[in-house]
Amino acid sequence: MVKRRSLLGYFGIGWLTTCFPVVLAACAPTKSTDPATKTPEATTGTKEAAKPAAVTTAPEGFKTIGSVADLDKNGYLQTKEVALTKDPANPQQLIAVNPNCTHQGCAVKWIPGAKKYDCPCHDAEFAADGKVLKGPAKTSLATYPAKIVGTQVFVKI
């Protein structure tokens, strides 16, 4: 006859034995199954030199806000911190502004057809360079330096 204490011991050993492979699998190094991270050798079966990815580092004090492709596709880039468009007078120049209305802080929206920013809260309007076109806002949007490096758009906020 098996005693209760021995039976519980057997269950404990069985439980540990069952969990041991899971613990080993969790601690083992993992291999990526993402096809984007595979080497050319792994994907083609031949030994080719891996091409380095085009890495563009942000210039000192600048922050990446998007790609040139997105800017060209949409006509503007906007985050919580900055709104950027090409200068309507000179498409080679970029204009970056603070996207918060100076009246009460609502997020302005770029209107591509009108080439202006519109505040949805109280109908204030701003030019592409941030100057007030229509109140109630009385102060222009803050502007920031912006530039393109490689395929990325950078703004110094």
C-alpha positions as CSV (number, residue, x, y, z in Angstrom):
1,M,0.0,0.0,0.0
2,V,1.3,3.4,-0.9
3,K,1.3,6.1,1.7
4,R,-0.3,9.5,1.1
5,R,3.1,11.3,1.6
6,S,4.8,9.0,-1.0
7,L,2.0,9.5,-3.5
8,L,2.3,13.3,-3.2
9,G,6.1,13.0,-3.7
10,Y,5.5,11.0,-6.9
11,F,3.1,13.6,-8.2
12,G,5.7,16.3,-7.4
13,I,8.5,14.5,-9.3
14,G,6.1,13.9,-12.2
15,W,5.2,17.6,-12.3
16,L,8.9,18.6,-12.3
17,T,9.7,16.1,-15.0
18,T,6.9,17.5,-17.2
19,C,7.9,21.1,-16.7
20,F,11.7,20.6,-17.2
21,P,11.6,20.5,-21.1
22,V,9.5,23.7,-21.1
23,V,12.1,25.5,-18.8
24,L,14.9,24.3,-21.1
25,A,13.1,25.5,-24.2
26,A,12.4,28.9,-22.6
27,C,16.1,29.4,-21.7
28,A,17.5,28.2,-25.0
29,P,18.6,30.9,-27.5
30,T,16.0,31.5,-30.2
31,K,16.4,31.6,-34.0
32,S,14.5,34.1,-36.0
33,T,12.0,32.8,-38.5
34,D,11.5,36.2,-40.0
35,P,12.4,36.0,-43.7
36,A,13.7,39.6,-43.6
37,T,16.5,38.6,-41.1
38,K,17.7,35.6,-43.1
39,T,21.1,35.8,-44.8
40,P,21.4,35.5,-48.5
41,E,23.0,32.1,-47.9
42,A,20.0,30.9,-46.0
43,T,17.5,32.1,-48.6
44,T,19.4,31.2,-51.9
45,G,21.6,28.3,-50.8
46,T,24.7,30.1,-52.1
47,K,27.3,32.0,-50.3
48,E,26.9,35.7,-51.3
49,A,28.1,38.7,-49.5
50,A,25.4,40.2,-47.4
51,K,24.6,43.7,-48.4
52,P,24.5,46.1,-45.5
53,A,21.1,47.8,-44.9
54,A,20.9,51.5,-45.7
55,V,21.1,53.0,-42.3
56,T,20.6,56.7,-42.0
57,T,21.5,58.1,-38.6
58,A,19.9,61.3,-37.4
59,P,22.1,64.4,-37.6
60,E,23.1,66.0,-34.2
61,G,19.9,67.3,-32.5
62,F,17.5,66.1,-35.3
63,K,14.8,63.5,-35.0
64,T,13.4,61.3,-37.8
65,I,9.8,62.0,-38.5
66,G,9.3,59.9,-41.7
67,S,10.5,58.9,-45.1
68,V,10.8,61.0,-48.3
69,A,8.6,58.4,-50.0
70,D,5.8,59.1,-47.5
71,L,6.3,62.9,-47.9
72,D,6.1,62.6,-51.7
73,K,3.1,60.2,-51.5
74,N,1.0,62.2,-49.0
75,G,2.3,65.7,-49.5
76,Y,3.0,66.1,-45.8
77,L,4.2,64.3,-42.6
78,Q,2.6,64.8,-39.2
79,T,3.3,63.5,-35.7
80,K,2.2,64.7,-32.3
81,E,5.3,66.9,-32.2
82,V,5.7,68.3,-35.7
83,A,3.9,68.8,-39.0
84,L,6.0,69.1,-42.2
85,T,5.2,70.0,-45.7
86,K,7.1,71.2,-48.8
87,D,7.1,75.0,-49.2
88,P,4.3,75.8,-51.7
89,A,6.4,78.6,-53.1
90,N,9.6,76.5,-53.4
91,P,9.0,72.7,-53.4
92,Q,12.7,72.1,-52.7
93,Q,12.3,73.6,-49.3
94,L,10.7,72.0,-46.2
95,I,8.6,73.7,-43.6
96,A,8.2,72.1,-40.2
97,V,5.8,73.6,-37.6
98,N,4.4,72.7,-34.2
99,P,1.0,71.1,-35.0
100,N,-0.8,72.5,-31.9
101,C,-3.0,75.6,-32.4
102,T,-1.7,78.6,-30.5
103,H,-5.3,79.5,-29.5
104,Q,-6.1,76.5,-27.3
105,G,-3.7,73.7,-28.3
106,C,-5.9,71.6,-30.6
107,A,-4.0,69.6,-33.2
108,V,-4.2,71.3,-36.6
109,K,-4.7,69.4,-39.8
110,W,-3.0,70.0,-43.1
111,I,-5.5,70.7,-46.0
112,P,-3.5,69.7,-49.1
113,G,-5.8,71.4,-51.7
114,A,-5.8,74.7,-49.8
115,K,-2.2,74.4,-48.8
116,K,-2.9,75.5,-45.2
117,Y,-3.4,74.1,-41.7
118,D,-6.9,74.2,-40.2
119,C,-7.8,74.0,-36.5
120,P,-10.9,71.8,-36.1
121,C,-11.8,73.3,-32.7
122,H,-12.3,77.0,-33.5
123,D,-11.6,77.3,-37.3
124,A,-8.3,79.1,-37.0
125,E,-6.3,78.8,-40.2
126,F,-2.5,78.9,-40.6
127,A,-0.3,79.1,-43.7
128,A,2.2,76.4,-44.6
129,D,4.9,78.5,-42.8
130,G,2.8,78.7,-39.6
131,K,1.6,82.3,-40.0
132,V,-2.0,83.0,-38.9
133,L,-4.4,83.4,-41.8
134,K,-7.6,83.5,-39.8
135,G,-8.3,83.8,-36.0
136,P,-9.2,83.3,-33.2
137,A,-5.5,82.4,-33.0
138,K,-3.2,85.4,-32.8
139,T,0.2,83.8,-32.7
140,S,1.9,81.9,-35.5
141,L,2.8,78.2,-35.1
142,A,6.4,77.6,-34.0
143,T,8.7,76.6,-36.8
144,Y,11.6,74.1,-36.8
145,P,14.6,73.4,-39.0
146,A,14.1,70.4,-41.3
147,K,16.2,68.5,-43.8
148,I,16.4,65.4,-45.9
149,V,19.3,63.0,-45.4
150,G,19.2,60.0,-47.7
151,T,15.7,58.6,-47.7
152,Q,14.6,60.1,-44.3
153,V,13.2,63.4,-43.2
154,F,14.7,65.0,-40.1
155,V,13.4,67.8,-37.9
156,K,15.2,69.6,-35.1
157,I,12.6,70.1,-32.4
